Amino acid sequence: MVESAYEVITAAAGSAGPGGAGTEGERAEFGDSAAAGPGGAVRRRQARESAARTYARALPVVPVRARGLTIEDADGRRYLDCSSGAGSLALGHNHPVVLEAIRRVLDSGAPLQVTGLTTPVEDAFVAELLRTLPPGLAGHARVRFCGPGGTEPVATAVALVRAATGRARVVTPTDAQYAADLATCWPEAGEAPAGVLVEAVRGESGPRPVPGTWLRGLRRITERRSVPLVVDETETGVGRTGAFWAVEHSGVTPDVLVLSKAIGGSLPLAAVVHRADLDDGRAAGAAAFRGNQLALAAGTATLAHVRVHCLAEHAARVGARILARLRGLAGEFACVGAVRGCGLAIAMELTAPDCGPGAGTAGELAAAVQRECLRRGLIVDLTGPAGNVLRLLPPLIVTEEQTSAVLDRLADAVQAAERSRADHGPPPGARTAR
């Protein structure tokens, strides 16, 4: 008898679950102990999947259930998840309003995937998205859906401003230019670019808020030269930084917003919002999976819940508490360097003062802290070129009690990692944990 897809999926999950024996092939390849339990799933991943999955190697967790901040492993152990799907889970895992929105679409019989056609689900999403935009943009905005990956919305925005201006060059500041005199970055002489693409809060190397004075100065230059200002909110939108959109901290109104991650309510979705006068139809997207109906429904529920329940303001309050505690750790432990961020996008750099041979690099120390966090039931992310930046991205629904638990576990993990380094014998006069 042909198995249903559901039977295949549940059977596979069962073979890796507690007490599952696995298939004969798995037992032959990995042995009985490897085929059963969460360890079996980890071993199968190592044998079957690309070594490029560094995230999975650093966090050998096999999640089977999740709700809010909590993930439960196949062995029944629970973790507080402060990665939030790299920031894509504004409301955490399986929030009730998101699940209900998805169920309504599934039960309605509506198509799950249409390309470029207007549906009631899409109409509701656009209406809610426009409701959340900065006032200077909301009154004359257009929404353009594109493929849901990380590069598609940026590529769509670039194509948009090139078509609208007839120019080709799009300026993206370097790390150094974000702190430089704007006059040296984009001189008035020469042909104006098609657009300037910036982030209001730098994301990938750990959140770095861009000074509002810098953004306001850039806005004056772009307005004077009729250059569209494109702000990438992929990492920072939907309340993450303590404002609904990170650019709002500066008071700047952009011409184009690049949106992804959290706008899909845990499902893949991306869009570009832009001034109506930039729209001439020549840069229309062609992605087959733009505007997935389940993602639109989940996104509408998420946007509305964040707006109605003032979760951006909640993120600002809780984030300020986290920053204060982490800055306290920086004064207590030699290995804690810069602490930065805003809202619930927070970074803590780990440094490696000389503690003698074998003490390791800053990246190795950060990995040790991550492992100690995992032992204490806390999932954190590492980023930065050297892998030494610990990033905290808890969901916007994190409670004060959960915040205390996260901070206590993190402090214990830092102390354990620092103690291990101190065992290598710090040189005379070196500062150690107090």
Secondary structure, 3 states (H helix, E strand, C coil): CCCCHHHHHHHHHHHHCCCCCCCHHHHHHHCHHHHCHHHHHHHHHHHHCCCCCHHHHHCCCCEEEEEECEEEECCCCEEEECCHHHHCCCCCECCHHHHHHHHHHHHHCCCCCCCCCCCHHHHHHHHHHHHHCCHHHHCCEEEEECCCCCCHHHHHHHHHHHHHHCCCCEECCCCCHHHCCHHHHCCCCCCCCCEEEECCEECCCCCEECCHHHHHHHHHHHHHCCCCEEEECCCCCCCCCCCCCHHHHHCCCCCEEEECHHHHCCCCCCEEEEEHHHCCCCCCCCCCCCCCHHHHHHHHHHHHHHHHCCHHHHHHHHHHHHHHHHHHHHHHCCCEEEEEEECCEEEEEECCCCCCCCCCCHHHHHHHHHHHHHHCCEECEEECCCCCEEEECCCCCCCHHHHHHHHHHHHHHHHHHHHHHHCCCCCCCCCCCC
